[in-house]
């Protein structure tokens, strides 16, 4: 999506331009075989137009300018306006090729030609594309989008055009339009047996998130990990969704822990920060068992250095809290006989933290049955516990039961994860 080069464009324009047959009125019916459109020209236009052609062939820009100006002044019909604009286009393209012209001058005849009924249909798309190129370089994103769309509608094909249309729509604020066009780009590449580049997905994620369009950003985050489900990309997606300020969703600690759990299950926790932040949040939520598990794993994998004072302090605090809580079996018994599901839910969190997923699953279900709990939160964690235990079908059912936002989108990421876990 780089800036177009004028010199390259000029060469392409001259190579692809229709040849012009400047004919007087009487010759229109006589010479049907002349290249280009058969044009009916008055003597007032035909003479300077012919002179302009001769001057252009000799690269005599000054003489061509004089003759073209005369033809433009005398032009009264579509035929005459077409020949004048076509000659002007050739002159401006040649001047650009000689480093003497400008986009602004080139746009003048192009705008005349795309609206003239005498312009060959084969040229309409190409001329609109070049106007889109000029608008892009001038940062006129809305104008560029219109011209590229017109070029596309005229059947013009160019390997850069659709991506330029995506960019111009996005920069002009038409994110829905940009998304639709990018879907076309990706679909076309897939149909051609090609693998769409990661940059296409990252572009739409960045543009959508920049414009604070959460729904569209979320949709492209999921498309990204469907196409490229690496551990790094999963971490980037989860972080963009809710682990960073300015993300798609504003989450509380409990919801962030549920995202960290996804990364841990997919072996996508990246570094010391991930492990220690995850453990701190779990500890703050009253789940020291999980904090201890995370810190132990981080240290054993080398992600948390043994010299980390923060990790050592948090592990000591977690061990102390676990000791104060005592055996979980007593909590389990009380949870099963409690009047509501609150104790069952918190005890399930504790069992999840110790890795006893079957007990966590049973208690989450008890919590839902007894009620007076946040059903969306409990269903999310039920789904997570089932995923950790290897029951993907059961996990999907639990995640699909989550309805309120932002947990519905969080659960949606977990469903995406079940279908496209990290690879490589």
N, C-alpha and C positions, 0 to 999 in steps of 0.2 A: 504494500500500500504506500509506495514511495511516490515522490513527485515525478510527474511526467517530464521527459526531456524534450525540449522544443525542436532541437535539430533532428532527433530521431523521428519525431512526428512529421516534420516537414518532408523528410525523405519518403516516409510512408504515404503521406498525402499525395505527393506528386506521382509516386509510383502507382497509386491506386485511382487517381483521378480520371474521370471520363474525358476522352479526347473531344475537342470541340470543333464542330464544322460550322464556320461562320458563313452563312448563305444569305443572299438577297431574297426578297419575297418571291421573285419569279422562279428561283431555283428550288423552292420547297418541294414541289411536286415532281420536279425532274430528277432529283437525286435522292432517292429513298435509301440508297446504300451507303450514304455518308456515315462515318462514325459519329456516335453521340446522337442527341435528339435533333430532329429536323426542326429548325427554328425559322420563323418568319420575321425578318428584320427590315426595318426601314433603312433608306440610304443614310439617314442621319446617325444610325447606330452601326450599320454594317461596315461603313468605311473606317471609323476609329477602332472598331473591334478587330478588323483584319489587321490594321496597323499595330494594335496591341499584341496580337499573336506573333507577328514578326519580331517585335521588340522583345517579347518574352523569350522567344527561341534564341535570341542573341544575348540574353541576360542584360539587356539595356533597360535597367529599372526606371530611369528618368523618363525615357521615351514612352515606356509602357504606362507609367503613371499618368502622363499627359493624355494619352489616347483613351485609357480606361475612364478617366475623369470625364472626358467628352462623351463617351458612350453612356456613362451613368446619368449624365445631365440630360441626354436626349431620350433615354429609355422611358417608354410609356406603356408597354404591354408586358405580360408575364414572360413572353419569349425574350424581350429586350432586357428586362430586369434580370432574367436568368443568365444570359450571356455576359452581362456586365458584372454580375456577382461572381460568376465562375472565373472570369478573367482576373478579377480582383483577388479571389482566393489563390489562384496560381501565383500572382505577383507576391502576395504576402507570404506564401509558403516559401517561395524562392528567396525572399529577403531574409526570412528566418534561417534558412539553410546557409545564407551568407553572413549570418550574425548581424543582420541589419533590421530585423523585424521584431514584432512583439505579439504576445497573445491577444492583447486588446485590439490590435488592428486586424488580426486573423478572425476574431469573433464576429466582426461586422459582416463580412460576406457570408460566413457560415449561418448566421441567424437569418439572413435573407434567403439563403438556399433551402434551409429546412422547412420554410413555409411557402416556398414557391411551387406551384403545381407542375411546373415544367422540369423540376429536378428529378432525375431518374430514381425510381424506387430503390435501386441497389445502392444509391449513395446516401439516402436519408438516414439510415442507421449509423453509417460511418461518420457522417457530419455531426449527428447528435452526440456520438461518442466523443468526438473531438471537442465539442462544446462542453461536455462533462469534464473532460480533461482540463480545459481552461478554467472552468468554475472551481474545480478541485484545487488547482494551483493558487487561485485567488481566495481560497477558503470560503467560497460561497457554497456551503454544504447543501442547502436546500435546492439551489439551482442545479448543482451537480447531480443530485438524486433524480431530479426531473429529467435531465438530459440523458442520463444513463438508462433510466426506465424507458424513455422514448426510443433509445437505440435498441434496447432489448425487445421492445414491442415491434420494432421494424425488422426484427430477425437478425440483427447484427450480432456476430459472435466475436469475442476477444477473450483470451485467457485471463485478463486482468479486470475485465469490465464488471463481472458480477461482484467480485470482492470490492471493487471501487464503489459499486452501488451500496453494498453493505456498509462500508465505512462512511459514505456521505450521508446515508440515512441515519446512522447512529450519531454522527457528529451534529446532525441537524435536529436531533432529539426524537426522531422517529424510531424508537427502539423496537417496537412491534414489527415495523416494516423491515428493519435491519435483521431481526431474528428470522423472519420468514425467508428473506433472501439468503441468509447464511444456511438455513436448512436446505435450500435448493442447491447451494454450493456443495454441501456435504453429501447430499443424496446423489448428485451428479458424479462426484468423485467415487463414491461407493459403487455406483452402477458401472463405472468405467474400470472397476477392479483396483482402484487406488485406495490408499489409507489416508483419510483426511488428516492434516497435520494438527498437532496439539495447539498450535498458535491460533487456529480458527476458534477453538473452544475458549481459550484463554482471552481472546479478544472480546468475545461476547460477554464473558463473565466480568471482565474489567469494565467494559462500557456500561453494562447493566447496573453493576454495583456502584459505579461512579455517579450514575443518575439516580441512585437509591431506589431502583426498581427491584424490590425484593423478590417478587414472584418470578420475574424473568431471570434474575440471577440464580435463584434456586433451580429453575428448570435447566439452565445451562450447566450448573454444577453437577447435576445428575447425569446429563448427557456426556459430560467430560469423563466421569469415572466409568460410565458404560463403555466408552471407547478406549480409555486408557486407565484401567484400574490398577495402577501401581501404588505401592505403599506411600511413596512421596506425594502422589497426586491425591490420594485419599486424605492425607494429613492436610494438604493445601485446601481441599474442599471443605473438610470439617472445620478448619480454622476460619476460612472465609465465611462459612455459615454462621458460626456462633462462638468461636473461641477468641475473637479479637474485637477490639473496639471498632465500630464502623462496619461490623459484619452484617449479614442478611438479617439475623434475628438477635434480639437482646435477651440473653438468657440469664437465669439465676444460677447459683452454684450447683444445685441439684441437676439442672438440665445440662450444665457443662460437664458434670461428672458422667452423665449418660453418654456424652460425646466422647469423652476420654475412654470410656469403656469400649466404645467401638474401635478406637485406635489401638487400644491394648489387645483386643481380640484379633485384630488384623496385623499385629506386630508392626504398627505404624507410628508408635510413639518415637519421636525423633531424637530427643536429647535430654539432658539433665533438667532443663526447664519443664519439659512436658511431664516427666515423672514426678518432679517435686511439686509442681502446681496441682497435678491430679491428686497426689497424696494429701496435700494441704487442704484442698476442697473436701475430700472425703473425710478427713479428720474433723474439719469444721462442721460437717453435717452429722457428726456423731457416729461415724463408721470407721473407728480406728483399725479394725481388722483389715479393711480394704486398703487403708493407708499403709499399713505394715506390708501387705502383700505387694503393693506397687513399689514401695521403696526397696524391698528385698529383690524384686525382679530387676529394677533399675540398676542396683549395685552389681548383681550377678552378671548382667549383660555388659557391664562397663560403661553404661550411659551415665550413671551417677558415680563420680569419683569417690574413692574411699575417704578422701580428705574433705568432703563436703560437710561443713559444720551444720548447715541448715537441714540436710538430710539426716544427719546423726541426731540432732536435737528433736526433729519431728518423729523419728523412729522411737526414741526414748519416751516421748510423750505418748505415742500410740501404745507402746507396751504397758505403760503405766495405766492408761485408760482401760486397756483390755483386762489387766489384772483387777482393776476396781469393779469391772462389770461381772467378773466371775463366769461360771458356766452358762452357755447359751441354752442348755436343755431346760432349765427352769423357766426362762423367758418363752421358750417354745410352748411349754405346757400352759402357761398363763395366757399366751396369745390365742391358743385354741379354745379357751374357755371364756375369753373376754366378751363383753357385750357388743363391742364394735371392732372394726378391723385395723384400728390405728397401731396397736401393739404388734399385730401380725405383720403389718407392713414394715415397721422398723426392725423387727426381728428377722424378717426375710432379708433386709439389707445387710444385717450382720452376717447371716449365713452365706450370702453372696460374697461378702468380703473374705470369708475363710475358704471360699472355693467349694462349698457344699451346695451345689446348684439345685439338686433335687429337693432338698429341704427348703431352699429359697423359693422355688417354684410353688411348692405346696402352700407355703405361708402367704405368698402373694395372692394365690387363688382364694385362700381363706379370708384375706383382707377384703378382696372384692365381694365375696359372699356376705360378709358381716356388714360391710358398708361404712359410711361416715369417713371415707378416705378420698383423696384425689384420684379418681378412677383413671384419668389419663396418665398420671405419674405411675400408678401401680401397674397399669397395663404395659407401659413402656418398659418398666423394670422386669415385669414378667417375661416380656419378649426377649429382653437382654439375657436373662437367666436361662431361658430356653435355648437361645442362640449359643450361649457358652456350653450348654449341656449337649449340643449337637442336634437339637430338634428344630430344624429350620421351618418345617410346616407349622408347628405349634407357635414358633416365634412370629411368623408372618401373621397368623391369626390374631395374636395379641397386639402386634403393632397396628394392624388394620382397625382395631377397636379404638384406637386413640383418635379423638375428634377435634379437640380444642387446640388453638395455636398458642405458642409456637411448637407445642409438643407433636402436633400432627406432622409438621414438616420434619421434625427431629426423627420421629418414627419412620417417616418416608425415607430418610437417609439410611436408616437401619435396614429397611426392606431392600433398598438399592444395594446395600452392602451384602445382604444375603445372596443376591443375584450376581453381583460382580465383586467378589472379595479381592483384596490386593494380591497381585501376582508379581513375581520377579523381585 
